[in-house]
Amino acid sequence: EVQLVESGGGLVEAGGSLRLSCAASGFAFDNYAIGWFRQAPGKERPGKEREVISCISSTDGSTYVAESVKGRFTISSDNAKNTVYLQMNSLKSEDTAVYYCAAGYGPLVYCSDFGGRGMDYWGKGALVTVSS
């Protein structure tokens, strides 16, 4: 059974930090790109797209980071643990959202370029609330 389980969400003040974890199981982790996406409350996108935040290739370690979080968020992966992390620093109120972990078989572009439609498996999400 494929599972992606997010943890580490919660309530934090603006300027604070959180680290999200995504524990993966049930598929060949090393062949997938893993990404973090988010959906802010009341800001649904057409076609059920989600805002891509950051992606990492489990194959070669290459990464993508969205401009909106560049310099504040860092993605990393521990292939031995089949776990991907998202370190979020200098959080802002506009970062408030449900954060989803997803896995896509293939190159990094499948994660970064298609609003989540290139991903095969999804976690249930973790709520991050940033108070101002």
Contacts in CASP RR format, 6 or more apart in sequence:
PFRMAT RR
TARGET T0000
AUTHOR 0000-0000-0000
METHOD contacts of the structure
MODEL  1
EVQLVESGGGLVEAGGSLRLSCAASGFAFDNYAIGWFRQAPGKERPGKER
EVISCISSTDGSTYVAESVKGRFTISSDNAKNTVYLQMNSLKSEDTAVYY
CAAGYGPLVYCSDFGGRGMDYWGKGALVTVSS
1 25 0 8 1.000
1 26 0 8 1.000
2 25 0 8 1.000
2 26 0 8 1.000
2 27 0 8 1.000
2 103 0 8 1.000
2 121 0 8 1.000
3 23 0 8 1.000
3 24 0 8 1.000
3 25 0 8 1.000
3 26 0 8 1.000
3 123 0 8 1.000
4 22 0 8 1.000
4 23 0 8 1.000
4 24 0 8 1.000
4 101 0 8 1.000
4 102 0 8 1.000
4 103 0 8 1.000
4 121 0 8 1.000
4 122 0 8 1.000
4 123 0 8 1.000
5 22 0 8 1.000
5 23 0 8 1.000
5 101 0 8 1.000
5 123 0 8 1.000
5 124 0 8 1.000
6 20 0 8 1.000
6 21 0 8 1.000
6 22 0 8 1.000
6 99 0 8 1.000
6 100 0 8 1.000
6 101 0 8 1.000
6 123 0 8 1.000
6 124 0 8 1.000
6 125 0 8 1.000
6 126 0 8 1.000
7 20 0 8 1.000
7 21 0 8 1.000
7 23 0 8 1.000
7 126 0 8 1.000
8 18 0 8 1.000
8 19 0 8 1.000
8 20 0 8 1.000
8 21 0 8 1.000
8 126 0 8 1.000
9 18 0 8 1.000
9 20 0 8 1.000
9 99 0 8 1.000
9 126 0 8 1.000
9 127 0 8 1.000
9 128 0 8 1.000
10 18 0 8 1.000
10 126 0 8 1.000
10 127 0 8 1.000
10 128 0 8 1.000
10 129 0 8 1.000
11 129 0 8 1.000
11 131 0 8 1.000
12 18 0 8 1.000
12 91 0 8 1.000
12 128 0 8 1.000
12 129 0 8 1.000
12 130 0 8 1.000
12 131 0 8 1.000
13 130 0 8 1.000
13 131 0 8 1.000
14 91 0 8 1.000
14 92 0 8 1.000
14 93 0 8 1.000
14 130 0 8 1.000
14 131 0 8 1.000
14 132 0 8 1.000
15 89 0 8 1.000
15 90 0 8 1.000
15 91 0 8 1.000
15 92 0 8 1.000
15 130 0 8 1.000
16 89 0 8 1.000
16 90 0 8 1.000
16 91 0 8 1.000
16 130 0 8 1.000
17 87 0 8 1.000
17 88 0 8 1.000
17 89 0 8 1.000
17 90 0 8 1.000
17 91 0 8 1.000
18 88 0 8 1.000
18 91 0 8 1.000
18 128 0 8 1.000
19 85 0 8 1.000
19 86 0 8 1.000
19 87 0 8 1.000
19 88 0 8 1.000
20 36 0 8 1.000
20 85 0 8 1.000
20 86 0 8 1.000
20 88 0 8 1.000
20 99 0 8 1.000
20 101 0 8 1.000
20 126 0 8 1.000
20 128 0 8 1.000
21 83 0 8 1.000
21 84 0 8 1.000
21 85 0 8 1.000
22 34 0 8 1.000
22 35 0 8 1.000
22 36 0 8 1.000
22 83 0 8 1.000
22 84 0 8 1.000
22 85 0 8 1.000
22 86 0 8 1.000
22 101 0 8 1.000
22 123 0 8 1.000
23 81 0 8 1.000
23 82 0 8 1.000
23 83 0 8 1.000
24 34 0 8 1.000
24 82 0 8 1.000
24 83 0 8 1.000
24 84 0 8 1.000
24 101 0 8 1.000
24 103 0 8 1.000
25 82 0 8 1.000
27 103 0 8 1.000
27 121 0 8 1.000
29 58 0 8 1.000
29 79 0 8 1.000
29 82 0 8 1.000
29 103 0 8 1.000
30 58 0 8 1.000
30 59 0 8 1.000
30 79 0 8 1.000
31 58 0 8 1.000
31 59 0 8 1.000
31 105 0 8 1.000
31 106 0 8 1.000
32 58 0 8 1.000
32 103 0 8 1.000
32 104 0 8 1.000
32 105 0 8 1.000
32 106 0 8 1.000
32 120 0 8 1.000
33 55 0 8 1.000
33 56 0 8 1.000
33 57 0 8 1.000
33 58 0 8 1.000
33 59 0 8 1.000
33 103 0 8 1.000
33 104 0 8 1.000
33 105 0 8 1.000
33 106 0 8 1.000
33 107 0 8 1.000
33 108 0 8 1.000
33 110 0 8 1.000
33 111 0 8 1.000
34 55 0 8 1.000
34 56 0 8 1.000
34 58 0 8 1.000
34 77 0 8 1.000
34 84 0 8 1.000
34 101 0 8 1.000
34 102 0 8 1.000
34 103 0 8 1.000
34 104 0 8 1.000
34 111 0 8 1.000
35 52 0 8 1.000
35 53 0 8 1.000
35 54 0 8 1.000
35 55 0 8 1.000
35 56 0 8 1.000
35 75 0 8 1.000
35 84 0 8 1.000
35 101 0 8 1.000
35 102 0 8 1.000
35 103 0 8 1.000
35 111 0 8 1.000
35 119 0 8 1.000
36 52 0 8 1.000
36 53 0 8 1.000
36 54 0 8 1.000
36 55 0 8 1.000
36 75 0 8 1.000
36 84 0 8 1.000
36 86 0 8 1.000
36 99 0 8 1.000
36 100 0 8 1.000
36 101 0 8 1.000
36 102 0 8 1.000
37 50 0 8 1.000
37 51 0 8 1.000
37 52 0 8 1.000
37 53 0 8 1.000
37 99 0 8 1.000
37 100 0 8 1.000
37 101 0 8 1.000
37 102 0 8 1.000
37 115 0 8 1.000
37 116 0 8 1.000
37 119 0 8 1.000
38 50 0 8 1.000
38 51 0 8 1.000
38 53 0 8 1.000
38 95 0 8 1.000
38 97 0 8 1.000
38 98 0 8 1.000
38 99 0 8 1.000
38 100 0 8 1.000
38 128 0 8 1.000
39 45 0 8 1.000
39 50 0 8 1.000
39 51 0 8 1.000
39 97 0 8 1.000
39 98 0 8 1.000
39 100 0 8 1.000
40 51 0 8 1.000
40 94 0 8 1.000
40 96 0 8 1.000
40 97 0 8 1.000
41 96 0 8 1.000
41 97 0 8 1.000
41 98 0 8 1.000
45 51 0 8 1.000
45 115 0 8 1.000
49 115 0 8 1.000
49 116 0 8 1.000
49 117 0 8 1.000
50 100 0 8 1.000
50 115 0 8 1.000
50 116 0 8 1.000
51 66 0 8 1.000
51 68 0 8 1.000
51 97 0 8 1.000
51 115 0 8 1.000
52 64 0 8 1.000
52 66 0 8 1.000
52 111 0 8 1.000
52 112 0 8 1.000
52 115 0 8 1.000
52 116 0 8 1.000
53 65 0 8 1.000
53 66 0 8 1.000
53 68 0 8 1.000
53 69 0 8 1.000
53 73 0 8 1.000
53 86 0 8 1.000
53 99 0 8 1.000
54 63 0 8 1.000
54 64 0 8 1.000
54 65 0 8 1.000
54 66 0 8 1.000
54 69 0 8 1.000
54 73 0 8 1.000
54 74 0 8 1.000
54 75 0 8 1.000
54 86 0 8 1.000
55 63 0 8 1.000
55 64 0 8 1.000
55 75 0 8 1.000
55 108 0 8 1.000
55 111 0 8 1.000
55 112 0 8 1.000
56 62 0 8 1.000
56 63 0 8 1.000
56 64 0 8 1.000
56 75 0 8 1.000
56 76 0 8 1.000
56 77 0 8 1.000
56 84 0 8 1.000
56 108 0 8 1.000
57 63 0 8 1.000
57 107 0 8 1.000
57 108 0 8 1.000
58 77 0 8 1.000
58 79 0 8 1.000
61 77 0 8 1.000
62 108 0 8 1.000
63 75 0 8 1.000
63 108 0 8 1.000
64 108 0 8 1.000
64 111 0 8 1.000
64 112 0 8 1.000
65 71 0 8 1.000
65 73 0 8 1.000
65 74 0 8 1.000
65 75 0 8 1.000
69 88 0 8 1.000
69 95 0 8 1.000
72 88 0 8 1.000
72 89 0 8 1.000
72 90 0 8 1.000
72 91 0 8 1.000
73 86 0 8 1.000
73 87 0 8 1.000
73 88 0 8 1.000
73 89 0 8 1.000
74 86 0 8 1.000
74 87 0 8 1.000
74 89 0 8 1.000
75 84 0 8 1.000
75 85 0 8 1.000
75 86 0 8 1.000
75 87 0 8 1.000
76 84 0 8 1.000
76 85 0 8 1.000
76 87 0 8 1.000
77 83 0 8 1.000
77 84 0 8 1.000
77 85 0 8 1.000
78 84 0 8 1.000
78 85 0 8 1.000
84 101 0 8 1.000
86 99 0 8 1.000
88 95 0 8 1.000
88 128 0 8 1.000
91 128 0 8 1.000
91 130 0 8 1.000
92 130 0 8 1.000
93 130 0 8 1.000
93 131 0 8 1.000
93 132 0 8 1.000
94 130 0 8 1.000
95 128 0 8 1.000
95 130 0 8 1.000
96 128 0 8 1.000
96 129 0 8 1.000
96 130 0 8 1.000
97 127 0 8 1.000
97 128 0 8 1.000
98 125 0 8 1.000
98 126 0 8 1.000
98 127 0 8 1.000
98 128 0 8 1.000
99 125 0 8 1.000
99 126 0 8 1.000
99 127 0 8 1.000
99 128 0 8 1.000
100 122 0 8 1.000
100 123 0 8 1.000
100 124 0 8 1.000
100 125 0 8 1.000
100 126 0 8 1.000
101 122 0 8 1.000
101 123 0 8 1.000
101 125 0 8 1.000
102 111 0 8 1.000
102 116 0 8 1.000
102 119 0 8 1.000
102 120 0 8 1.000
102 121 0 8 1.000
102 122 0 8 1.000
102 123 0 8 1.000
103 119 0 8 1.000
103 120 0 8 1.000
103 121 0 8 1.000
104 110 0 8 1.000
104 111 0 8 1.000
104 118 0 8 1.000
104 119 0 8 1.000
104 120 0 8 1.000
104 121 0 8 1.000
105 120 0 8 1.000
110 118 0 8 1.000
110 119 0 8 1.000
111 118 0 8 1.000
111 119 0 8 1.000
END
